[in-house]
Amino acid sequence: MKNYFLYSIFLFLPFYGLAADSVKFSVEAERPEISLDESLSIKFSVRAEGNPSVTEPSYDASDFELLSEFPSTSIESSWINGRASMQSIQEVTKILKPKKTGVLEIKNISIKVAGKTYHADDLKIRVDVSGRVSPPAQSYGGQGLEPRDLGKGSGHSRAFFLKAEVNKQKIYKGEQLIINYYLYRQVKMYDISVRKYPELNGFLKEELEMPVQGTSLDSEQVVVSGVSYYRSLLARYAVYPLKEGRLQVDPLMLQFKYIRERGGSSFGDTDDEDSFFGFKGFNRLLPLVGTSQSEIVSIDAVSIPQYGKSMSFSGGVGDFSLVTAVDKYEVHANEAVTLTLKIEGKGNASSIEEPKIQWPSSIEIFDSKGHSKSSLNGIGEKIFEFVLVPRAPGKVQLPQIEFSFFDPQQNKYVTRVSNTIEINVLDPLPGSALQAAKPHVLEQGIEMPGLKPLDQLFSKTDEWKPDWKVPQYISFILIFLLASMVSFDTVRAVTRKYNKEYFARLKLKKSKTWEQLEDKAKKAARGVSSWNDVVKDYEFLSGALYDAIDQIYPIGARALSRVDLKMVLVDEKNVSDVLWKRIELLLEYAEMVRFATSAGVIKEEDACSKLRPWVKEGKKIQSELFKSKKSM
């Protein structure tokens, strides 16, 4: 009997959805007066018999900015005197933020229901300066929302909201700013997509992480003003102000579907029984479409000070390290040698200009070029390559290179100086430019002893023929001497190679670098080392690995970018991809500790506890690099 009764109700629902024409359209503002720093809730409601189609409401509100919207649908049914009736109530709440003060209008309000247009009266909202209007909060839609607080970013109970979080509010022009866009939610969400990405005008923008473009979002449970939320990172940017003044971090806007859960906790089901006539259980699990966007965040950018600026300042703002290396330490005169300068650190490396260098008079600079890149951790690097040509034999000291930058943490200019590099320049090879320049130029009319004039060497009619006056046995002696020299050079080169590898192994074996790192790691794990010491320990660790690589493969590893280092080790030196990946992971983690801790990427306690395992890993990598070289 009960099943027949329910079936009868559903039998009549389509009939009333098609035949009914009773529609009530209303628009209600949360309050007639608000402050400039608050948001306003406007609820559009359509009550109609049956279940007619309803379009998105239309209105003009040029003095307001849309922050978010919350649609909802409910159904009321009744059975009176044997006759069933049903009414649907479709609502959408728009969250608007005023752009200015004064009496602002929302006009030309209309909506289409089953193809017919319905109108509502215009709304007038008085917007006063911030703090002068503070009426009691209201709750809309039965969702536990307080939309009025969305504009103020408060921690009151809301089903969901987006927030842009920055690591500082006041920065220098060119300084790195980390922006995290987070989704806070108390409801289940799916089909999340981005309707609008932030443009971040006035900033140089680098994407660090974009989880919102993936297939799923990782969540962590956090508490905001005493309210529990699930928080998910949507996007992380590293940005750099390009000008002074007040700049805006504009919103990221999402569209999604969510399940509104009425009654009890938003994270679980309730024990209440569903009421069919009230459709309580149906509404609780009804998927809704929602949109939300983050608040605008203002940032004050100031110019870097002029006091204390060094002549070697080339535009860097942040914290950087400097290293130089050459591709070979012994060259012949007129042969090219490449000096690589790598600047690395937390900051906008692309803005760093080529440093001014005073080269020795015996060195000619043939070419120079620079390129920059950034990593996922907000660490940038700028690499300059100088192609140098020494012209005179002898010992040549390449000059120390000065690089100055402004460090916002210390609020002062810092100068880094590279190490002095000495190269040994040998005599030029026969036929090189310098060798060819040695013979004296013959003055016209002067004959050198043993040389005939050019007009006597070649006749106009006869071809030139060689003069075979030298005895043949002299030729055989010359060939024998040449073969002996080649054999001796080959033996000497092979011996030098194996001696070099032997002494490299012996040097690393006797080195106390790894023992020192072990002691430092133990102190860090016990918590007796300061954070600055731990950062230096990681820098020491990466330096030890670079030194090990250079002892085994003299390639100037410190000065190579990560891409170039992989190319040399894997493609040229046949280091396995697995071993390279271990090298890369160690170097990346050390960089993250040195430069990305302030951005919240790594916790200090994690860096302290993981130092010892990383030291052991570095020692194993060194051993396997030796094995890899030996097997070649």
C-alpha positions in Angstrom: 0.0 0.0 0.0 2.8 2.4 0.9 4.7 1.7 -2.4 1.5 2.3 -4.4 1.0 5.6 -2.5 4.6 6.8 -3.3 4.2 5.8 -6.9 1.0 7.8 -7.2 2.8 10.9 -6.1 5.6 10.6 -8.6 2.9 9.9 -11.3 1.5 13.3 -10.8 4.7 15.3 -10.6 5.3 15.7 -14.3 1.8 16.8 -14.8 2.1 19.7 -12.4 5.5 20.6 -13.8 4.0 21.1 -17.2 0.6 22.6 -16.4 1.4 25.0 -13.5 2.0 28.7 -14.3 2.2 30.1 -10.7 5.7 31.6 -10.4 7.0 33.9 -7.6 10.3 35.7 -8.2 11.9 37.6 -5.4 15.2 39.3 -4.7 16.4 40.1 -1.2 19.5 41.9 0.0 21.0 40.8 3.3 21.2 44.4 4.6 20.6 47.9 3.2 23.8 49.3 4.6 27.3 47.8 4.6 30.9 48.9 5.0 33.4 49.1 2.2 35.4 46.2 3.6 32.4 43.9 3.8 30.6 41.7 1.3 26.9 41.8 0.5 24.6 38.7 0.0 21.9 39.0 -2.6 19.4 36.0 -2.7 17.5 35.4 -5.9 14.5 33.0 -5.3 12.1 31.4 -7.7 9.1 29.5 -6.2 7.0 27.7 -8.8 4.6 24.7 -9.1 6.1 21.7 -10.7 9.7 21.7 -11.8 10.2 24.4 -14.5 13.5 25.4 -16.1 15.1 28.4 -14.5 17.9 30.5 -16.1 20.7 32.4 -14.4 19.4 35.7 -13.0 20.4 38.8 -14.9 21.2 42.2 -13.3 23.4 45.3 -13.5 25.8 45.8 -10.7 28.8 47.7 -12.1 29.8 49.1 -8.7 30.2 45.6 -7.2 32.6 42.7 -7.7 31.3 39.2 -7.7 33.2 37.1 -5.1 31.2 33.9 -5.0 27.7 32.3 -5.4 25.8 29.5 -3.8 22.9 27.8 -5.6 20.4 25.6 -3.8 17.2 23.7 -4.8 14.4 22.3 -2.6 11.0 20.7 -3.2 7.9 21.0 -1.2 5.1 18.4 -1.7 1.6 18.0 -0.1 -1.4 15.7 -0.3 -4.7 17.4 0.4 -8.2 15.9 -0.1 -6.7 13.2 -2.3 -4.9 15.7 -4.5 -1.1 15.9 -4.8 0.8 19.2 -5.3 4.4 20.1 -5.6 6.4 23.3 -5.5 10.1 23.8 -6.3 12.2 26.5 -4.7 15.3 27.4 -6.6 17.7 29.9 -5.1 21.1 31.4 -5.8 23.0 33.6 -3.4 25.4 36.0 -4.9 28.3 37.4 -2.8 29.2 40.9 -4.0 31.9 43.3 -2.8 31.5 47.1 -3.2 34.1 48.9 -5.2 33.4 52.4 -3.7 31.4 54.2 -1.1 28.0 55.9 -1.6 24.5 54.7 -2.6 25.1 52.0 -5.1 22.4 50.4 -7.2 21.6 46.9 -8.4 19.1 47.3 -11.2 17.5 45.6 -14.3 17.0 42.4 -12.3 15.3 39.7 -14.3 15.1 35.9 -14.7 13.5 33.5 -17.1 11.2 30.7 -15.8 10.0 28.2 -18.4 10.8 30.7 -21.1 8.9 33.6 -19.5 10.8 36.6 -18.2 10.1 37.9 -14.7 11.3 41.2 -13.2 12.1 42.5 -9.7 12.5 45.9 -8.2 15.9 47.6 -8.2 18.0 47.5 -5.0 19.8 50.4 -3.4 22.7 49.7 -1.0 24.4 52.3 1.1 28.1 51.7 1.4 30.0 53.6 4.1 33.7 53.8 5.0 35.2 50.7 6.7 34.3 50.2 10.3 31.2 52.5 10.6 28.6 49.8 9.9 28.6 46.7 12.0 25.2 45.0 12.3 24.8 41.5 13.6 25.7 38.7 11.3 23.1 36.7 9.6 23.1 33.2 8.1 21.9 32.3 4.7 20.7 29.2 2.9 21.0 26.8 5.8 24.5 25.9 4.8 26.3 27.3 7.9 27.6 30.1 5.7 28.1 33.7 6.7 28.7 35.2 3.2 29.1 38.7 4.7 32.4 37.7 6.1 33.8 36.5 2.8 34.9 39.9 1.9 36.7 40.3 5.2 38.4 36.9 5.1 37.3 36.0 8.6 37.4 32.5 10.1 33.7 32.2 10.7 32.1 28.9 9.7 31.8 28.7 5.9 31.3 25.7 3.8 34.2 26.6 1.5 36.3 29.6 0.6 39.5 30.4 -1.4 42.4 32.4 0.1 45.6 33.9 -1.3 48.4 33.7 1.3 51.7 35.6 0.9 54.8 35.2 3.0 55.2 39.0 3.4 53.1 42.2 2.9 56.0 44.6 2.3 58.8 43.8 -0.1 61.5 45.4 -2.2 61.3 45.8 -5.9 62.8 42.7 -7.4 62.5 40.6 -4.2 60.9 37.2 -4.3 57.4 36.9 -3.0 55.8 33.4 -2.6 52.0 33.3 -3.2 50.0 30.2 -2.2 46.4 29.9 -3.3 44.5 27.6 -0.9 41.0 26.0 -1.0 39.4 25.6 2.5 36.3 23.4 2.6 33.9 21.6 4.9 32.1 19.8 2.2 32.9 17.1 -0.4 33.9 18.6 -3.8 34.6 17.2 -7.2 34.9 18.4 -10.9 37.1 21.3 -9.7 38.2 23.5 -12.5 39.7 27.0 -12.8 37.5 29.7 -14.2 40.1 32.4 -13.9 43.9 32.3 -13.2 45.5 35.3 -11.5 47.2 37.7 -13.9 49.5 39.2 -11.3 50.1 42.4 -13.2 53.1 44.4 -12.1 55.0 41.2 -11.2 57.4 38.8 -13.0 55.6 35.5 -12.4 57.1 32.0 -12.1 54.9 28.9 -11.6 56.3 26.7 -8.8 53.5 24.2 -8.2 50.1 23.8 -9.9 48.2 21.0 -8.2 44.9 22.4 -9.5 45.9 21.2 -13.0 46.4 17.7 -11.8 43.9 14.9 -11.3 43.5 15.2 -7.5 44.3 17.6 -4.6 46.1 16.6 -1.4 44.3 17.9 1.7 45.4 18.5 5.3 43.1 19.3 8.2 43.6 22.7 9.7 41.8 24.9 12.2 40.8 28.5 11.4 39.5 30.6 14.2 38.3 27.5 16.0 36.7 26.0 12.9 38.0 22.8 11.3 38.6 22.8 7.5 40.3 20.7 4.9 42.9 22.8 3.2 44.3 22.0 -0.3 47.0 23.9 -2.2 45.8 25.0 -5.6 48.7 27.0 -7.0 52.1 28.3 -5.8 53.8 31.2 -7.5 57.2 33.0 -7.1 56.7 36.6 -8.2 59.0 39.6 -8.3 57.7 43.2 -8.2 58.7 45.1 -11.4 57.8 48.5 -9.9 57.4 50.4 -6.7 54.0 51.2 -5.1 51.0 49.3 -4.1 50.5 46.1 -6.1 47.5 43.7 -6.1 47.6 39.9 -5.9 44.4 39.3 -7.9 42.1 36.3 -7.3 42.1 32.8 -8.5 38.5 31.6 -9.3 37.2 28.1 -9.2 34.1 26.3 -10.3 33.2 23.0 -8.8 30.4 20.6 -7.7 29.8 19.9 -4.0 27.6 17.9 -1.8 25.7 20.0 0.8 25.2 18.0 4.0 22.5 19.3 6.3 22.4 18.5 9.9 25.3 17.3 12.1 28.9 17.5 11.1 29.8 18.5 7.6 32.3 15.6 7.5 29.9 12.8 8.3 26.4 11.5 8.0 23.7 12.1 10.7 21.5 9.6 12.4 18.3 11.4 11.5 15.9 9.4 9.4 15.0 10.9 6.0 11.7 12.5 5.6 10.2 11.8 2.2 7.7 14.7 2.2 10.4 17.1 3.2 13.0 15.5 0.9 15.5 16.0 3.7 17.8 13.1 2.7 17.5 14.0 -1.0 18.6 17.6 -0.4 21.5 16.6 1.8 23.1 14.6 -1.0 22.0 16.8 -3.9 25.1 17.8 -6.0 25.3 21.6 -6.4 27.4 23.8 -8.7 29.4 26.5 -7.0 32.0 29.1 -7.7 34.4 30.9 -5.4 37.4 33.1 -5.7 40.1 34.4 -3.4 40.2 37.9 -2.0 42.5 40.6 -3.5 45.7 41.0 -1.4 47.6 44.2 -1.5 51.4 44.3 -1.5 53.6 47.4 -0.9 56.8 47.3 -3.0 59.6 49.8 -2.2 62.8 50.6 -4.0 66.1 49.2 -2.8 68.2 51.7 -0.9 71.0 53.6 -2.7 73.2 53.8 0.3 75.9 51.1 0.4 75.4 50.1 -3.3 78.6 48.6 -4.7 80.0 49.3 -8.1 79.7 45.5 -8.8 75.9 45.5 -8.1 74.2 44.1 -11.2 70.5 43.9 -10.2 70.2 40.9 -7.9 67.8 41.0 -5.0 67.8 38.0 -2.7 70.4 35.6 -1.4 72.9 34.2 -3.8 76.1 32.1 -4.0 78.8 32.5 -6.6 81.2 29.9 -8.1 83.5 29.8 -11.1 85.3 27.1 -13.0 87.2 26.5 -16.3 86.9 23.5 -18.6 90.7 23.0 -18.7 93.6 24.3 -16.7 96.3 23.7 -19.3 96.0 25.1 -22.8 98.3 26.1 -25.7 98.5 29.7 -26.6 95.7 30.7 -29.1 93.5 27.8 -27.9 90.1 28.7 -26.4 89.3 28.0 -22.7 85.8 28.5 -21.3 85.3 30.2 -17.9 81.8 29.5 -16.4 80.3 31.7 -13.7 77.3 30.4 -11.9 75.1 32.6 -9.7 72.5 30.6 -7.7 70.0 31.4 -5.0 66.6 32.6 -3.9 65.7 35.5 -6.0 65.1 36.7 -9.6 68.2 35.4 -11.3 67.1 36.6 -14.7 67.4 40.2 -13.7 71.2 39.8 -12.9 73.4 41.4 -15.6 76.8 40.3 -16.7 79.4 41.4 -14.2 82.2 43.8 -15.3 85.5 41.9 -15.3 89.0 43.4 -15.9 90.8 40.6 -17.9 94.6 40.4 -18.1 96.3 41.9 -21.2 97.4 38.5 -22.4 93.8 37.2 -22.5 91.5 38.0 -25.3 87.7 37.5 -24.7 86.3 35.9 -27.8 82.6 35.5 -26.7 80.3 35.7 -23.7 76.7 34.7 -23.1 74.3 34.2 -20.2 71.1 32.3 -19.6 68.9 31.8 -16.5 66.4 29.3 -15.2 64.4 28.6 -12.1 63.5 25.4 -10.2 60.2 24.3 -8.6 61.6 25.4 -5.2 61.8 29.1 -6.2 65.6 28.8 -6.6 67.0 30.6 -9.6 70.3 30.4 -11.3 72.1 32.6 -13.9 75.0 31.1 -15.8 77.6 33.2 -17.7 80.1 31.6 -20.1 83.2 33.5 -21.2 85.3 32.1 -24.1 88.8 33.2 -23.5 91.9 33.0 -25.8 95.3 33.3 -24.1 97.9 34.8 -26.5 101.2 34.4 -24.5 102.7 31.3 -22.9 103.2 31.2 -19.2 101.2 31.1 -15.9 98.1 33.2 -16.2 95.8 34.1 -13.2 92.2 34.8 -14.1 90.9 37.6 -12.0 88.5 37.2 -9.1 85.0 38.1 -10.0 83.0 40.3 -7.7 79.2 40.0 -7.6 77.1 42.2 -5.4 73.4 41.9 -4.6 70.9 43.3 -2.1 69.9 40.9 0.7 66.4 41.9 2.0 66.8 39.6 5.1 69.9 41.5 6.2 68.7 44.8 4.6 72.1 45.5 3.1 74.2 44.9 0.1 76.4 41.8 0.1 79.4 41.1 -2.1 80.6 37.6 -3.1 84.0 37.1 -4.6 85.0 34.1 -6.6 88.3 32.1 -6.2 91.3 32.9 -8.2 91.9 30.4 -11.1 95.3 29.8 -12.5 95.8 28.3 -16.0 99.1 27.1 -17.5 99.5 28.4 -21.1 101.9 26.3 -23.2 103.7 27.3 -26.4 101.4 27.7 -29.4 101.0 24.7 -31.7 102.5 24.9 -35.2 100.2 26.7 -37.5 98.3 28.6 -34.8 97.8 32.3 -35.1 100.7 33.2 -32.8 103.1 30.7 -34.5 102.2 32.1 -37.9 102.9 35.6 -36.7 106.5 34.9 -35.6 108.3 34.9 -39.0 109.6 38.3 -39.9 107.9 40.0 -42.9 110.3 40.3 -45.8 110.9 43.8 -46.9 110.8 44.4 -50.6 114.2 44.0 -52.3 115.9 42.1 -49.4 117.0 38.5 -50.0 117.4 36.2 -47.0 120.3 33.7 -47.1 119.3 30.3 -48.6 116.1 31.7 -50.1 115.5 32.4 -53.7 113.4 35.2 -54.9 109.8 34.2 -55.6 110.1 34.9 -59.4 112.9 32.3 -59.5 111.0 29.6 -57.7 108.1 29.5 -60.2 108.4 30.0 -63.9 105.5 31.1 -66.0 105.6 28.1 -68.3 106.9 25.2 -66.2 105.3 23.5 -63.3 107.1 23.5 -60.0 109.1 20.3 -59.2 110.5 19.3 -55.9 114.3 19.4 -55.3 115.5 15.9 -54.3 119.0 16.8 -53.3 118.5 15.5 -49.7 119.8 11.9 -49.3 117.1 9.3 -48.7 118.6 8.0 -45.5 117.9 11.3 -43.8 114.2 10.8 -44.6 114.3 7.3 -43.0 115.9 8.8 -39.8 113.2 11.5 -39.6 110.4 8.9 -39.9 112.0 6.7 -37.2 112.4 9.7 -34.8 108.8 10.8 -35.4 107.4 7.2 -34.6 109.5 7.1 -31.4 108.1 10.4 -30.2 104.5 9.3 -30.9 105.1 6.1 -28.9 106.7 7.9 -26.0 103.9 10.5 -25.9 101.3 7.7 -25.9 102.9 5.8 -23.0 103.4 9.0 -21.1 99.7 10.0 -21.6 98.4 6.5 -20.5 100.7 6.6 -17.4 99.6 10.1 -16.5 96.0 9.1 -16.8 96.3 6.1 -14.5 98.5 8.1 -12.0 95.9 10.9 -12.0 93.1 8.5 -11.2 95.2 6.7 -8.5 96.1 10.0 -6.8 92.5 11.2 -7.1 91.3 8.1 -5.3 94.0 8.4 -2.7 93.2 12.0 -2.1 89.5 11.4 -1.5 90.3 8.3 0.6 92.5 10.4 2.9 90.0 13.3 3.0 88.3 13.9 6.3 85.4 15.7 4.6 82.8 12.9 5.1 84.0 12.4 8.7 83.5 16.1 9.4 80.0 15.9 7.8 79.1 12.9 10.0 80.0 14.8 13.1 78.0 17.8 12.0 75.0 15.6 11.2 75.1 14.1 14.7 75.1 17.5 16.3 72.1 18.6 14.1 70.2 15.5 15.0 70.7 16.2 18.7 69.5 19.7 18.3 72.8 21.3 19.4 73.5 23.1 16.1 72.0 26.5 15.2 69.9 26.8 12.1 72.6 28.8 10.4 75.1 26.0 11.1 72.7 23.4 9.6 72.3 25.5 6.4 76.1 25.7 6.1 76.3 22.0 6.7 74.0 21.3 3.7 76.1 23.7 1.6 79.2 21.8 2.8 77.5 18.6 1.8 76.7 19.7 -1.8 80.2 21.1 -2.1 81.7 17.7 -1.0 79.7 16.0 -3.7 80.8 18.5 -6.4 84.4 18.0 -5.3 84.0 14.2 -5.5 82.6 14.5 -9.0 85.5 16.7 -10.1 88.1 14.4 -8.6 86.7 11.5 -10.6 85.7 13.4 -13.7 87.4 16.9 -13.9 84.5 18.7 -15.6 84.0 21.8 -13.4 80.8 20.4 -11.9 80.1 23.4 -9.6 79.8 25.8 -12.6 77.5 23.6 -14.6 73.7 23.9 -14.6 71.8 20.8 -13.5 70.9 20.0 -17.1 74.5 20.4 -18.4 75.8 18.3 -15.4 73.4 15.5 -16.3 74.4 15.7 -20.0 78.1 15.4 -19.1 77.8 12.6 -16.6 75.1 10.5 -18.2 75.7 11.1 -21.9 79.5 11.5 -22.0 80.8 9.7 -18.9 78.2 6.9 -19.0 77.0 7.4 -15.4 73.7 5.4 -15.0 70.4 7.2 -14.9 69.7 5.7 -11.5 72.9 7.1 -10.0 72.3 10.5 -11.6 68.8 10.6 -10.0 70.4 10.0 -6.6 72.9 12.8 -7.2 70.1 15.2 -8.4 67.9 14.4 -5.3 70.7 15.2 -2.9 71.7 18.4 -4.6 68.0 19.5 -4.9 67.3 18.8 -1.2 70.5 20.8 -0.2 69.3 23.7 -2.3 65.9 23.6 -0.8 67.3 23.8 2.7 69.6 26.7 1.8 67.1 28.8 -0.1 63.5 27.6 0.2 63.0 27.1 4.0 61.6 30.6 4.4 58.9 29.8 1.9 57.7 26.9 4.0 58.8 24.2 1.6 60.9 22.4 4.2 60.6 22.4 8.0 63.7 23.1 10.0 63.3 20.0 12.2 63.0 17.8 9.1 66.2 19.3 7.7 68.1 18.6 10.9 66.9 15.0 11.3 67.6 14.2 7.6 71.1 15.6 7.4 72.8 12.4 8.6 71.0 10.1 6.0 71.9 12.5 3.3 75.6 12.5 4.3 75.6 8.7 4.2 73.9 8.9 0.8 76.6 11.3 -0.5 79.3 8.9 0.7 77.7 6.0 -1.2 77.3 8.1 -4.3 81.0 8.9 -4.3 81.9 5.2 -4.0 79.6 4.2 -6.8 81.0 7.0 -9.0 84.5 5.4 -8.6 83.1 2.0 -9.5 81.4 3.5 -12.6 84.6 5.2 -13.7 86.6 2.0 -13.1 84.3 -0.1 -15.2 84.7 2.2 -18.3 
